[in-house]
């Protein structure tokens, strides 16, 4: 598989996991320990954005080759 495609697939998986964690957090928001789910959700969503940005950067700089 192409490196850029791997990054996009990984970013998509992290995006889905982050959205699931947000849903779990919203269901358990009344519990004090649900902050862990919110922290993990923000982490996974930020990583998904990073993977998409990196894939776009690699695609942009490798288009001339």
C-alpha positions as a printed NumPy array, in Angstrom:
array([[  0.   ,   0.   ,   0.   ],
       [  1.115,   3.538,  -0.697],
       [  2.474,   5.501,   2.278],
       [ -0.043,   8.316,   1.808],
       [ -2.932,   5.847,   1.657],
       [ -1.724,   4.195,   4.875],
       [ -1.706,   7.578,   6.612],
       [ -5.23 ,   8.335,   5.408],
       [ -6.549,   4.941,   6.528],
       [ -4.886,   5.346,   9.913],
       [ -6.326,   8.851,  10.238],
       [ -9.796,   7.57 ,   9.331],
       [ -9.622,   4.851,  11.98 ],
       [ -8.486,   7.378,  14.578],
       [-11.317,   9.715,  13.552],
       [-13.925,   6.981,  14.042],
       [-12.436,   5.962,  17.4  ],
       [-12.406,   9.594,  18.522],
       [-16.06 ,  10.025,  17.585],
       [-17.007,   6.85 ,  19.468],
       [-15.13 ,   8.092,  22.528],
       [-17.008,  11.412,  22.362],
       [-20.29 ,   9.487,  22.323],
       [-19.183,   7.384,  25.306],
       [-18.134,  10.526,  27.146],
       [-21.448,  12.251,  26.436],
       [-23.298,   9.224,  27.819],
       [-21.182,   9.152,  31.006],
       [-20.728,  12.909,  31.486],
       [-22.276,  12.818,  34.965],
       [-19.439,  10.621,  36.257],
       [-16.241,  12.327,  37.376],
       [-14.013,   9.722,  35.738],
       [-15.536,  10.332,  32.298],
       [-12.873,  13.003,  31.802],
       [-10.594,  10.155,  30.714],
       [-12.846,   9.47 ,  27.72 ],
       [-12.879,  13.158,  26.815],
       [ -9.085,  13.347,  26.997],
       [ -8.702,  10.254,  24.817],
       [-11.287,  11.561,  22.34 ],
       [ -9.469,  14.879,  21.946],
       [ -6.177,  13.021,  21.549],
       [ -7.53 ,  10.697,  18.847],
       [ -9.245,  13.53 ,  16.971],
       [ -6.074,  15.644,  17.039],
       [ -4.034,  12.685,  15.798],
       [ -6.53 ,  12.089,  12.989],
       [ -6.187,  15.7  ,  11.86 ],
       [ -2.409,  15.377,  12.039],
       [ -2.438,  12.237,   9.875],
       [ -4.664,  13.889,   7.269],
       [ -2.441,  16.977,   7.177],
       [  0.697,  14.877,   6.855],
       [ -0.841,  12.798,   4.06 ],
       [ -1.809,  15.976,   2.184],
       [  1.687,  17.385,   2.638],
       [  3.308,  14.212,   1.324],
       [  0.926,  14.098,  -1.62 ],
       [  1.644,  17.764,  -2.438],
       [  5.429,  17.418,  -2.339],
       [  5.502,  14.069,  -4.164],
       [  3.274,  15.111,  -7.072],
       [  6.221,  16.441,  -9.087],
       [  8.116,  13.166,  -8.943]])
